[in-house]
């Protein structure tokens, strides 16, 4: 398991990468779907922001409780955590909505990413820890540090989707 400073460093790097990429796109480019039935890059950003906000809620809840301390993640989750990365393939998620709203501005995305980064860093700077875990809908129980690692892995996983969208839009 990576240490909390290593996890924070990875998470911050991923957030900064996504933030930096925003400079290369206009709002119109962010809202353009590369193909029917697929997300625009702006929708990918919205997905990342929404999911990371959920992960932050879990990062706040887990250390504040003694519940589920001995509960484990699934073997599939343990395999992902062991290599610190999602599998290098497209994954189906039944919770993803193809009709996710488009961003209304680049500035909105910049602000939301900055707020996420600030909140996570404050949370771990001030965290007391009782050892509790909260339930992930598909992978069972994660501690606050595991939620942080999962958030970073999720951000990095979607970089491949960004590359596919870029290739379709720029071809």
TIVO-2410 file (N, C-alpha, C; in nm, 3 decimals):
# residues 171
REC num residu      c1      c2      c3 atome chaine
REC   1      X   0.085  -0.119   0.000     N      A
REC   1      X   0.000   0.000   0.000    CA      A
REC   1      X   0.089   0.124   0.000     C      A
REC   2      X   0.052   0.218  -0.083     N      A
REC   2      X   0.125   0.344  -0.089    CA      A
REC   2      X   0.097   0.427   0.035     C      A
REC   3      X   0.192   0.511   0.073     N      A
REC   3      X   0.172   0.600   0.188    CA      A
REC   3      X   0.077   0.713   0.150     C      A
REC   4      X   0.018   0.778   0.249     N      A
REC   4      X  -0.073   0.890   0.222    CA      A
REC   4      X  -0.003   1.001   0.143     C      A
REC   5      X   0.120   1.041   0.176     N      A
REC   5      X   0.185   1.144   0.093    CA      A
REC   5      X   0.202   1.099  -0.053     C      A
REC   6      X   0.233   0.971  -0.075     N      A
REC   6      X   0.245   0.921  -0.213    CA      A
REC   6      X   0.109   0.923  -0.284     C      A
REC   7      X   0.005   0.886  -0.211     N      A
REC   7      X  -0.130   0.887  -0.269    CA      A
REC   7      X  -0.173   1.029  -0.304     C      A
REC   8      X  -0.147   1.123  -0.213     N      A
REC   8      X  -0.181   1.263  -0.240    CA      A
REC   8      X  -0.103   1.318  -0.358     C      A
REC   9      X   0.023   1.284  -0.366     N      A
REC   9      X   0.106   1.330  -0.477    CA      A
REC   9      X   0.051   1.278  -0.610     C      A
REC  10      X   0.016   1.151  -0.616     N      A
REC  10      X  -0.040   1.094  -0.737    CA      A
REC  10      X  -0.172   1.159  -0.774     C      A
REC  11      X  -0.258   1.175  -0.675     N      A
REC  11      X  -0.388   1.238  -0.698    CA      A
REC  11      X  -0.370   1.380  -0.749     C      A
REC  12      X  -0.284   1.458  -0.682     N      A
REC  12      X  -0.260   1.597  -0.724    CA      A
REC  12      X  -0.205   1.603  -0.866     C      A
REC  13      X  -0.115   1.514  -0.899     N      A
REC  13      X  -0.060   1.510  -1.035    CA      A
REC  13      X  -0.169   1.483  -1.138     C      A
REC  14      X  -0.258   1.390  -1.107     N      A
REC  14      X  -0.366   1.358  -1.200    CA      A
REC  14      X  -0.462   1.475  -1.217     C      A
REC  15      X  -0.498   1.541  -1.108     N      A
REC  15      X  -0.587   1.658  -1.115    CA      A
REC  15      X  -0.520   1.769  -1.196     C      A
REC  16      X  -0.391   1.792  -1.171     N      A
REC  16      X  -0.318   1.896  -1.244    CA      A
REC  16      X  -0.309   1.864  -1.393     C      A
REC  17      X  -0.295   1.737  -1.426     N      A
REC  17      X  -0.290   1.696  -1.566    CA      A
REC  17      X  -0.422   1.729  -1.635     C      A
REC  18      X  -0.533   1.688  -1.574     N      A
REC  18      X  -0.664   1.716  -1.632    CA      A
REC  18      X  -0.689   1.867  -1.640     C      A
REC  19      X  -0.646   1.941  -1.539     N      A
REC  19      X  -0.663   2.086  -1.541    CA      A
REC  19      X  -0.583   2.147  -1.655     C      A
REC  20      X  -0.459   2.103  -1.672     N      A
REC  20      X  -0.374   2.155  -1.778    CA      A
REC  20      X  -0.429   2.126  -1.917     C      A
REC  21      X  -0.488   2.010  -1.934     N      A
REC  21      X  -0.544   1.976  -2.065    CA      A
REC  21      X  -0.657   2.070  -2.106     C      A
REC  22      X  -0.728   2.125  -2.010     N      A
REC  22      X  -0.840   2.215  -2.042    CA      A
REC  22      X  -0.798   2.333  -2.128     C      A
REC  23      X  -0.674   2.379  -2.111     N      A
REC  23      X  -0.625   2.495  -2.186    CA      A
REC  23      X  -0.623   2.471  -2.337     C      A
REC  24      X  -0.622   2.346  -2.379     N      A
REC  24      X  -0.610   2.313  -2.521    CA      A
REC  24      X  -0.744   2.311  -2.595     C      A
REC  25      X  -0.852   2.330  -2.524     N      A
REC  25      X  -0.984   2.313  -2.585    CA      A
REC  25      X  -1.071   2.437  -2.568     C      A
REC  26      X  -1.152   2.461  -2.669     N      A
REC  26      X  -1.258   2.561  -2.657    CA      A
REC  26      X  -1.379   2.491  -2.594     C      A
REC  27      X  -1.475   2.568  -2.549     N      A
REC  27      X  -1.597   2.508  -2.496    CA      A
REC  27      X  -1.666   2.425  -2.604     C      A
REC  28      X  -1.667   2.475  -2.726     N      A
REC  28      X  -1.730   2.401  -2.835    CA      A
REC  28      X  -1.662   2.265  -2.855     C      A
REC  29      X  -1.530   2.261  -2.849     N      A
REC  29      X  -1.459   2.133  -2.863    CA      A
REC  29      X  -1.490   2.040  -2.746     C      A
REC  30      X  -1.500   2.096  -2.627     N      A
REC  30      X  -1.532   2.015  -2.510    CA      A
REC  30      X  -1.672   1.954  -2.520     C      A
REC  31      X  -1.762   2.022  -2.588     N      A
REC  31      X  -1.900   1.977  -2.597    CA      A
REC  31      X  -1.926   1.887  -2.718     C      A
REC  32      X  -1.829   1.870  -2.805     N      A
REC  32      X  -1.847   1.792  -2.928    CA      A
REC  32      X  -1.834   1.643  -2.899     C      A
REC  33      X  -1.937   1.569  -2.933     N      A
REC  33      X  -1.933   1.423  -2.919    CA      A
REC  33      X  -1.859   1.365  -3.039     C      A
REC  34      X  -1.764   1.277  -3.016     N      A
REC  34      X  -1.690   1.219  -3.129    CA      A
REC  34      X  -1.773   1.123  -3.212     C      A
REC  35      X  -1.877   1.067  -3.152     N      A
REC  35      X  -1.964   0.972  -3.223    CA      A
REC  35      X  -2.097   0.967  -3.149     C      A
REC  36      X  -2.204   0.933  -3.219     N      A
REC  36      X  -2.332   0.917  -3.150    CA      A
REC  36      X  -2.320   0.811  -3.041     C      A
REC  37      X  -2.383   0.838  -2.929     N      A
REC  37      X  -2.380   0.740  -2.820    CA      A
REC  37      X  -2.253   0.742  -2.738     C      A
REC  38      X  -2.166   0.840  -2.760     N      A
REC  38      X  -2.045   0.849  -2.678    CA      A
REC  38      X  -2.041   0.986  -2.610     C      A
REC  39      X  -1.960   0.994  -2.507     N      A
REC  39      X  -1.946   1.120  -2.434    CA      A
REC  39      X  -1.855   1.214  -2.508     C      A
REC  40      X  -1.882   1.343  -2.492     N      A
REC  40      X  -1.787   1.446  -2.531    CA      A
REC  40      X  -1.678   1.451  -2.424     C      A
REC  41      X  -1.570   1.520  -2.454     N      A
REC  41      X  -1.465   1.536  -2.354    CA      A
REC  41      X  -1.517   1.614  -2.234     C      A
REC  42      X  -1.604   1.711  -2.259     N      A
REC  42      X  -1.665   1.785  -2.149    CA      A
REC  42      X  -1.747   1.696  -2.057     C      A
REC  43      X  -1.816   1.599  -2.116     N      A
REC  43      X  -1.891   1.505  -2.033    CA      A
REC  43      X  -1.798   1.414  -1.955     C      A
REC  44      X  -1.684   1.380  -2.012     N      A
REC  44      X  -1.584   1.303  -1.937    CA      A
REC  44      X  -1.540   1.385  -1.816     C      A
REC  45      X  -1.512   1.514  -1.837     N      A
REC  45      X  -1.476   1.600  -1.723    CA      A
REC  45      X  -1.586   1.601  -1.618     C      A
REC  46      X  -1.711   1.616  -1.662     N      A
REC  46      X  -1.823   1.618  -1.566    CA      A
REC  46      X  -1.830   1.486  -1.490     C      A
REC  47      X  -1.811   1.375  -1.560     N      A
REC  47      X  -1.810   1.243  -1.496    CA      A
REC  47      X  -1.700   1.235  -1.391     C      A
REC  48      X  -1.580   1.277  -1.428     N      A
REC  48      X  -1.468   1.272  -1.334    CA      A
REC  48      X  -1.496   1.358  -1.211     C      A
REC  49      X  -1.548   1.476  -1.232     N      A
REC  49      X  -1.579   1.566  -1.121    CA      A
REC  49      X  -1.687   1.506  -1.032     C      A
REC  50      X  -1.796   1.459  -1.093     N      A
REC  50      X  -1.906   1.401  -1.014    CA      A
REC  50      X  -1.860   1.280  -0.934     C      A
REC  51      X  -1.790   1.189  -0.999     N      A
REC  51      X  -1.745   1.069  -0.928    CA      A
REC  51      X  -1.645   1.104  -0.819     C      A
REC  52      X  -1.554   1.195  -0.847     N      A
REC  52      X  -1.455   1.232  -0.745    CA      A
REC  52      X  -1.522   1.298  -0.626     C      A
REC  53      X  -1.628   1.374  -0.649     N      A
REC  53      X  -1.701   1.433  -0.536    CA      A
REC  53      X  -1.764   1.322  -0.450     C      A
REC  54      X  -1.814   1.217  -0.512     N      A
REC  54      X  -1.866   1.103  -0.436    CA      A
REC  54      X  -1.753   1.038  -0.356     C      A
REC  55      X  -1.637   1.021  -0.419     N      A
REC  55      X  -1.523   0.960  -0.349    CA      A
REC  55      X  -1.482   1.046  -0.230     C      A
REC  56      X  -1.487   1.178  -0.247     N      A
REC  56      X  -1.452   1.268  -0.136    CA      A
REC  56      X  -1.550   1.250  -0.020     C      A
REC  57      X  -1.678   1.236  -0.050     N      A
REC  57      X  -1.775   1.210   0.057    CA      A
REC  57      X  -1.737   1.084   0.134     C      A
REC  58      X  -1.691   0.983   0.063     N      A
REC  58      X  -1.650   0.859   0.128    CA      A
REC  58      X  -1.521   0.879   0.208     C      A
REC  59      X  -1.429   0.960   0.154     N      A
REC  59      X  -1.304   0.992   0.226    CA      A
REC  59      X  -1.333   1.065   0.355     C      A
REC  60      X  -1.440   1.142   0.359     N      A
REC  60      X  -1.479   1.214   0.481    CA      A
REC  60      X  -1.548   1.121   0.580     C      A
REC  61      X  -1.631   1.031   0.530     N      A
REC  61      X  -1.711   0.945   0.616    CA      A
REC  61      X  -1.628   0.832   0.677     C      A
REC  62      X  -1.545   0.767   0.598     N      A
REC  62      X  -1.472   0.649   0.645    CA      A
REC  62      X  -1.388   0.674   0.771     C      A
REC  63      X  -1.306   0.779   0.774     N      A
REC  63      X  -1.222   0.794   0.893    CA      A
REC  63      X  -1.297   0.845   1.016     C      A
REC  64      X  -1.421   0.885   0.997     N      A
REC  64      X  -1.499   0.938   1.109    CA      A
REC  64      X  -1.577   0.828   1.182     C      A
REC  65      X  -1.560   0.705   1.139     N      A
REC  65      X  -1.637   0.595   1.197    CA      A
REC  65      X  -1.548   0.475   1.227     C      A
REC  66      X  -1.599   0.390   1.312     N      A
REC  66      X  -1.534   0.261   1.336    CA      A
REC  66      X  -1.608   0.148   1.266     C      A
REC  67      X  -1.704   0.182   1.182     N      A
REC  67      X  -1.784   0.081   1.113    CA      A
REC  67      X  -1.704   0.014   1.002     C      A
REC  68      X  -1.729  -0.112   0.983     N      A
REC  68      X  -1.674  -0.193   0.874    CA      A
REC  68      X  -1.522  -0.198   0.873     C      A
REC  69      X  -1.460  -0.183   0.989     N      A
REC  69      X  -1.314  -0.181   0.998    CA      A
REC  69      X  -1.252  -0.308   0.940     C      A
REC  70      X  -1.315  -0.420   0.962     N      A
REC  70      X  -1.257  -0.547   0.915    CA      A
REC  70      X  -1.311  -0.589   0.779     C      A
REC  71      X  -1.404  -0.513   0.724     N      A
REC  71      X  -1.460  -0.547   0.594    CA      A
REC  71      X  -1.353  -0.533   0.486     C      A
REC  72      X  -1.364  -0.615   0.383     N      A
REC  72      X  -1.263  -0.618   0.279    CA      A
REC  72      X  -1.320  -0.575   0.144     C      A
REC  73      X  -1.232  -0.534   0.057     N      A
REC  73      X  -1.270  -0.510  -0.082    CA      A
REC  73      X  -1.276  -0.645  -0.153     C      A
REC  74      X  -1.337  -0.647  -0.270     N      A
REC  74      X  -1.346  -0.771  -0.347    CA      A
REC  74      X  -1.208  -0.811  -0.399     C      A
REC  75      X  -1.191  -0.938  -0.435     N      A
REC  75      X  -1.063  -0.979  -0.496    CA      A
REC  75      X  -1.032  -0.900  -0.624     C      A
REC  76      X  -1.134  -0.868  -0.703     N      A
REC  76      X  -1.110  -0.789  -0.825    CA      A
REC  76      X  -1.057  -0.650  -0.789     C      A
REC  77      X  -1.112  -0.589  -0.686     N      A
REC  77      X  -1.062  -0.459  -0.642    CA      A
REC  77      X  -0.920  -0.471  -0.590     C      A
REC  78      X  -0.893  -0.575  -0.512     N      A
REC  78      X  -0.758  -0.595  -0.458    CA      A
REC  78      X  -0.655  -0.607  -0.571     C      A
REC  79      X  -0.694  -0.672  -0.680     N      A
REC  79      X  -0.603  -0.686  -0.794    CA      A
REC  79      X  -0.575  -0.550  -0.858     C      A
REC  80      X  -0.677  -0.466  -0.868     N      A
REC  80      X  -0.661  -0.332  -0.924    CA      A
REC  80      X  -0.570  -0.248  -0.834     C      A
REC  81      X  -0.594  -0.254  -0.704     N      A
REC  81      X  -0.513  -0.178  -0.610    CA      A
REC  81      X  -0.368  -0.226  -0.609     C      A
REC  82      X  -0.348  -0.356  -0.627     N      A
REC  82      X  -0.212  -0.412  -0.625    CA      A
REC  82      X  -0.125  -0.355  -0.736     C      A
REC  83      X  -0.185  -0.325  -0.851     N      A
REC  83      X  -0.108  -0.268  -0.962    CA      A
REC  83      X  -0.129  -0.117  -0.975     C      A
REC  84      X  -0.213  -0.062  -0.887     N      A
REC  84      X  -0.241   0.082  -0.882    CA      A
REC  84      X  -0.292   0.135  -1.016     C      A
REC  85      X  -0.375   0.055  -1.083     N      A
REC  85      X  -0.430   0.098  -1.212    CA      A
REC  85      X  -0.548   0.011  -1.249     C      A
REC  86      X  -0.644   0.073  -1.318     N      A
REC  86      X  -0.754  -0.003  -1.376    CA      A
REC  86      X  -0.698  -0.083  -1.494     C      A
REC  87      X  -0.768  -0.187  -1.536     N      A
REC  87      X  -0.724  -0.260  -1.655    CA      A
REC  87      X  -0.719  -0.168  -1.777     C      A
REC  88      X  -0.629  -0.196  -1.868     N      A
REC  88      X  -0.611  -0.114  -1.988    CA      A
REC  88      X  -0.713  -0.154  -2.094     C      A
REC  89      X  -0.839  -0.129  -2.063     N      A
REC  89      X  -0.948  -0.156  -2.157    CA      A
REC  89      X  -1.068  -0.073  -2.116     C      A
REC  90      X  -1.163  -0.060  -2.208     N      A
REC  90      X  -1.286   0.011  -2.176    CA      A
REC  90      X  -1.366  -0.072  -2.078     C      A
REC  91      X  -1.420  -0.005  -1.976     N      A
REC  91      X  -1.497  -0.074  -1.874    CA      A
REC  91      X  -1.641  -0.027  -1.879     C      A
REC  92      X  -1.732  -0.120  -1.860     N      A
REC  92      X  -1.874  -0.085  -1.852    CA      A
REC  92      X  -1.906  -0.046  -1.709     C      A
REC  93      X  -1.983   0.062  -1.695     N      A
REC  93      X  -2.029   0.106  -1.564    CA      A
REC  93      X  -2.178   0.132  -1.574     C      A
REC  94      X  -2.260   0.052  -1.506     N      A
REC  94      X  -2.405   0.069  -1.517    CA      A
REC  94      X  -2.456   0.203  -1.463     C      A
REC  95      X  -2.372   0.273  -1.388     N      A
REC  95      X  -2.413   0.401  -1.330    CA      A
REC  95      X  -2.385   0.519  -1.423     C      A
REC  96      X  -2.311   0.496  -1.531     N      A
REC  96      X  -2.279   0.606  -1.624    CA      A
REC  96      X  -2.402   0.640  -1.709     C      A
REC  97      X  -2.425   0.770  -1.725     N      A
REC  97      X  -2.539   0.821  -1.800    CA      A
REC  97      X  -2.489   0.883  -1.929     C      A
REC  98      X  -2.530   0.829  -2.043     N      A
REC  98      X  -2.486   0.881  -2.172    CA      A
REC  98      X  -2.536   1.025  -2.192     C      A
REC  99      X  -2.639   1.063  -2.119     N      A
REC  99      X  -2.697   1.196  -2.132    CA      A
REC  99      X  -2.647   1.292  -2.024     C      A
REC 100      X  -2.530   1.264  -1.972     N      A
REC 100      X  -2.468   1.351  -1.872    CA      A
REC 100      X  -2.465   1.494  -1.928     C      A
REC 101      X  -2.505   1.593  -1.850     N      A
REC 101      X  -2.506   1.730  -1.903    CA      A
REC 101      X  -2.367   1.777  -1.947     C      A
REC 102      X  -2.367   1.860  -2.049     N      A
REC 102      X  -2.243   1.920  -2.098    CA      A
REC 102      X  -2.199   2.029  -2.000     C      A
REC 103      X  -2.069   2.058  -1.994     N      A
REC 103      X  -2.025   2.171  -1.913    CA      A
REC 103      X  -2.077   2.301  -1.975     C      A
REC 104      X  -2.098   2.401  -1.892     N      A
REC 104      X  -2.147   2.530  -1.942    CA      A
REC 104      X  -2.033   2.627  -1.971     C      A
REC 105      X  -1.914   2.597  -1.915     N      A
REC 105      X  -1.797   2.680  -1.944    CA      A
REC 105      X  -1.671   2.605  -1.904     C      A
REC 106      X  -1.560   2.645  -1.965     N      A
REC 106      X  -1.430   2.589  -1.924    CA      A
REC 106      X  -1.399   2.633  -1.782     C      A
REC 107      X  -1.434   2.757  -1.750     N      A
REC 107      X  -1.405   2.812  -1.617    CA      A
REC 107      X  -1.471   2.728  -1.508     C      A
REC 108      X  -1.593   2.681  -1.536     N      A
REC 108      X  -1.664   2.595  -1.441    CA      A
REC 108      X  -1.580   2.471  -1.412     C      A
REC 109      X  -1.525   2.410  -1.514     N      A
REC 109      X  -1.444   2.290  -1.497    CA      A
REC 109      X  -1.316   2.321  -1.421     C      A
REC 110      X  -1.249   2.433  -1.458     N      A
REC 110      X  -1.129   2.475  -1.385    CA      A
REC 110      X  -1.159   2.490  -1.236     C      A
REC 111      X  -1.268   2.561  -1.206     N      A
REC 111      X  -1.304   2.587  -1.066    CA      A
REC 111      X  -1.336   2.459  -0.990     C      A
REC 112      X  -1.410   2.370  -1.054     N      A
REC 112      X  -1.446   2.246  -0.986    CA      A
REC 112      X  -1.325   2.157  -0.961     C      A
REC 113      X  -1.234   2.149  -1.056     N      A
REC 113      X  -1.113   2.070  -1.036    CA      A
REC 113      X  -1.026   2.130  -0.925     C      A
REC 114      X  -1.015   2.262  -0.923     N      A
REC 114      X  -0.937   2.329  -0.817    CA      A
REC 114      X  -1.000   2.304  -0.681     C      A
REC 115      X  -1.133   2.311  -0.673     N      A
REC 115      X  -1.202   2.289  -0.546    CA      A
REC 115      X  -1.183   2.145  -0.498     C      A
REC 116      X  -1.186   2.050  -0.590     N      A
REC 116      X  -1.164   1.909  -0.554    CA      A
REC 116      X  -1.023   1.892  -0.498     C      A
REC 117      X  -0.926   1.946  -0.566     N      A
REC 117      X  -0.787   1.933  -0.520    CA      A
REC 117      X  -0.770   1.994  -0.381     C      A
REC 118      X  -0.824   2.112  -0.363     N      A
REC 118      X  -0.813   2.179  -0.232    CA      A
REC 118      X  -0.882   2.098  -0.123     C      A
REC 119      X  -1.001   2.050  -0.151     N      A
REC 119      X  -1.076   1.975  -0.050    CA      A
REC 119      X  -1.004   1.847  -0.009     C      A
REC 120      X  -0.953   1.773  -0.107     N      A
REC 120      X  -0.883   1.648  -0.076    CA      A
REC 120      X  -0.758   1.675   0.007     C      A
REC 121      X  -0.682   1.776  -0.031     N      A
REC 121      X  -0.559   1.806   0.044    CA      A
REC 121      X  -0.588   1.853   0.186     C      A
REC 122      X  -0.692   1.933   0.204     N      A
REC 122      X  -0.731   1.975   0.340    CA      A
REC 122      X  -0.781   1.856   0.420     C      A
REC 123      X  -0.856   1.771   0.357     N      A
REC 123      X  -0.910   1.654   0.426    CA      A
REC 123      X  -0.798   1.567   0.482     C      A
REC 124      X  -0.698   1.541   0.401     N      A
REC 124      X  -0.590   1.453   0.448    CA      A
REC 124      X  -0.490   1.525   0.538     C      A
REC 125      X  -0.483   1.658   0.529     N      A
REC 125      X  -0.397   1.734   0.620    CA      A
REC 125      X  -0.454   1.736   0.761     C      A
REC 126      X  -0.587   1.732   0.770     N      A
REC 126      X  -0.655   1.745   0.900    CA      A
REC 126      X  -0.720   1.616   0.947     C      A
REC 127      X  -0.692   1.506   0.881     N      A
REC 127      X  -0.767   1.383   0.908    CA      A
REC 127      X  -0.726   1.316   1.037     C      A
REC 128      X  -0.827   1.293   1.120     N      A
REC 128      X  -0.813   1.196   1.227    CA      A
REC 128      X  -0.863   1.066   1.167     C      A
REC 129      X  -0.824   0.954   1.220     N      A
REC 129      X  -0.865   0.831   1.154    CA      A
REC 129      X  -0.905   0.726   1.256     C      A
REC 130      X  -1.031   0.685   1.249     N      A
REC 130      X  -1.079   0.579   1.337    CA      A
REC 130      X  -1.069   0.442   1.271     C      A
REC 131      X  -1.038   0.438   1.142     N      A
REC 131      X  -1.019   0.310   1.075    CA      A
REC 131      X  -1.141   0.256   1.004     C      A
REC 132      X  -1.247   0.333   0.996     N      A
REC 132      X  -1.368   0.285   0.930    CA      A
REC 132      X  -1.353   0.276   0.780     C      A
REC 133      X  -1.449   0.209   0.720     N      A
REC 133      X  -1.453   0.193   0.574    CA      A
REC 133      X  -1.596   0.218   0.528     C      A
REC 134      X  -1.609   0.257   0.403     N      A
REC 134      X  -1.741   0.276   0.343    CA      A
REC 134      X  -1.754   0.189   0.219     C      A
REC 135      X  -1.879   0.168   0.181     N      A
REC 135      X  -1.911   0.073   0.075    CA      A
REC 135      X  -1.901   0.134  -0.064     C      A
REC 136      X  -1.819   0.072  -0.147     N      A
REC 136      X  -1.817   0.103  -0.290    CA      A
REC 136      X  -1.925   0.015  -0.353     C      A
REC 137      X  -2.005   0.069  -0.447     N      A
REC 137      X  -2.116  -0.010  -0.501    CA      A
REC 137      X  -2.076  -0.138  -0.575     C      A
REC 138      X  -1.954  -0.149  -0.621     N      A
REC 138      X  -1.915  -0.270  -0.693    CA      A
REC 138      X  -1.799  -0.345  -0.632     C      A
REC 139      X  -1.720  -0.279  -0.549     N      A
REC 139      X  -1.596  -0.338  -0.500    CA      A
REC 139      X  -1.591  -0.358  -0.348     C      A
REC 140      X  -1.703  -0.337  -0.282     N      A
REC 140      X  -1.716  -0.354  -0.138    CA      A
REC 140      X  -1.651  -0.239  -0.060     C      A
REC 141      X  -1.567  -0.266   0.041     N      A
REC 141      X  -1.531  -0.164   0.139    CA      A
REC 141      X  -1.391  -0.106   0.120     C      A
REC 142      X  -1.385   0.030   0.125     N      A
REC 142      X  -1.259   0.103   0.113    CA      A
REC 142      X  -1.240   0.194   0.233     C      A
REC 143      X  -1.115   0.208   0.275     N      A
REC 143      X  -1.077   0.309   0.374    CA      A
REC 143      X  -1.063   0.444   0.303     C      A
REC 144      X  -1.043   0.549   0.380     N      A
REC 144      X  -1.025   0.682   0.320    CA      A
REC 144      X  -0.906   0.682   0.224     C      A
REC 145      X  -0.794   0.622   0.265     N      A
REC 145      X  -0.676   0.618   0.179    CA      A
REC 145      X  -0.704   0.537   0.052     C      A
REC 146      X  -0.780   0.431   0.064     N      A
REC 146      X  -0.814   0.351  -0.054    CA      A
REC 146      X  -0.906   0.429  -0.148     C      A
REC 147      X  -0.997   0.509  -0.092     N      A
REC 147      X  -1.081   0.595  -0.177    CA      A
REC 147      X  -0.994   0.695  -0.252     C      A
REC 148      X  -0.893   0.748  -0.185     N      A
REC 148      X  -0.803   0.843  -0.251    CA      A
REC 148      X  -0.729   0.774  -0.365     C      A
REC 149      X  -0.677   0.655  -0.340     N      A
REC 149      X  -0.607   0.581  -0.444    CA      A
REC 149      X  -0.703   0.548  -0.558     C      A
REC 150      X  -0.825   0.509  -0.526     N      A
REC 150      X  -0.923   0.477  -0.628    CA      A
REC 150      X  -0.954   0.600  -0.714     C      A
REC 151      X  -0.966   0.716  -0.650     N      A
REC 151      X  -0.992   0.840  -0.724    CA      A
REC 151      X  -0.880   0.868  -0.824     C      A
REC 152      X  -0.755   0.851  -0.781     N      A
REC 152      X  -0.642   0.874  -0.872    CA      A
REC 152      X  -0.643   0.772  -0.985     C      A
REC 153      X  -0.667   0.646  -0.954     N      A
REC 153      X  -0.671   0.543  -1.059    CA      A
REC 153      X  -0.781   0.574  -1.160     C      A
REC 154      X  -0.894   0.622  -1.111     N      A
REC 154      X  -1.006   0.656  -1.198    CA      A
REC 154      X  -0.970   0.772  -1.290     C      A
REC 155      X  -0.907   0.876  -1.236     N      A
REC 155      X  -0.863   0.989  -1.318    CA      A
REC 155      X  -0.766   0.943  -1.426     C      A
REC 156      X  -0.671   0.860  -1.390     N      A
REC 156      X  -0.572   0.812  -1.487    CA      A
REC 156      X  -0.635   0.720  -1.591     C      A
REC 157      X  -0.729   0.638  -1.549     N      A
REC 157      X  -0.796   0.547  -1.642    CA      A
REC 157      X  -0.863   0.624  -1.756     C      A
REC 158      X  -0.925   0.736  -1.724     N      A
REC 158      X  -0.997   0.812  -1.826    CA      A
REC 158      X  -0.904   0.889  -1.920     C      A
REC 159      X  -0.775   0.892  -1.892     N      A
REC 159      X  -0.681   0.953  -1.987    CA      A
REC 159      X  -0.682   0.877  -2.119     C      A
REC 160      X  -0.701   0.746  -2.113     N      A
REC 160      X  -0.709   0.667  -2.237    CA      A
REC 160      X  -0.835   0.704  -2.317     C      A
REC 161      X  -0.944   0.730  -2.247     N      A
REC 161      X  -1.066   0.774  -2.315    CA      A
REC 161      X  -1.045   0.910  -2.379     C      A
REC 162      X  -0.974   0.999  -2.309     N      A
REC 162      X  -0.943   1.130  -2.365    CA      A
REC 162      X  -0.862   1.115  -2.494     C      A
REC 163      X  -0.765   1.026  -2.493     N      A
REC 163      X  -0.684   1.002  -2.614    CA      A
REC 163      X  -0.771   0.952  -2.729     C      A
REC 164      X  -0.866   0.862  -2.701     N      A
REC 164      X  -0.955   0.811  -2.806    CA      A
REC 164      X  -1.043   0.923  -2.860     C      A
REC 165      X  -1.096   1.008  -2.772     N      A
REC 165      X  -1.179   1.121  -2.815    CA      A
REC 165      X  -1.097   1.217  -2.900     C      A
REC 166      X  -0.977   1.250  -2.853     N      A
REC 166      X  -0.890   1.340  -2.930    CA      A
REC 166      X  -0.865   1.283  -3.069     C      A
REC 167      X  -0.836   1.154  -3.079     N      A
REC 167      X  -0.807   1.092  -3.208    CA      A
REC 167      X  -0.928   1.102  -3.302     C      A
REC 168      X  -1.047   1.083  -3.249     N      A
REC 168      X  -1.167   1.091  -3.332    CA      A
REC 168      X  -1.196   1.234  -3.375     C      A
REC 169      X  -1.176   1.327  -3.283     N      A
REC 169      X  -1.208   1.467  -3.313    CA      A
REC 169      X  -1.106   1.531  -3.407     C      A
REC 170      X  -0.982   1.485  -3.398     N      A
REC 170      X  -0.876   1.547  -3.476    CA      A
REC 170      X  -0.848   1.475  -3.607     C      A
REC 171      X  -0.922   1.369  -3.635     N      A
REC 171      X  -0.898   1.294  -3.759    CA      A
REC 171      X  -0.973   1.354  -3.876     C      A
***
